[in-house]
Amino acid sequence: MQFTPLHDRVLVRRIESEEKTKGGLIIPDSAKEKPSEGEVIAVGEGARKDSGELIPMSVKAGDRILFGKWSGTEVKVDGEDLLIMKESDILGLITAKSSAKAA
């Protein structure tokens, strides 16, 4: 099944957190919090202004994002647990650190 969000909504797959601490302690499932990091799976076309002009989305499929702890609505698509949220629920994009230093 193909799912495409409407308007300014985003379909997100949670990215699970580490099973161990940096010191090597294993974190039991009961002590873990739901991850607030995810990967964008699909996006809608964007919101519209009152004039009808389209406001393009700031995120795209494949982006890694950070979102609020209680953001989104949990849904099951093709047996996979995903989240649908408004773009405004996204706190920011996560990008890889660049090894090059600015001149």
Buried (B, 14 or more C-beta within 10 A) or exposed (E): EEEEBEEBBBBBBBEEEEEEEEEEEEEEEEEEEEBBBBBBBBBBBBBEEEEEEEEEBBBEEEBBBBBEEEBBEEEEBEEEEBBBBBBEBBEEEEEEEEEEEEE
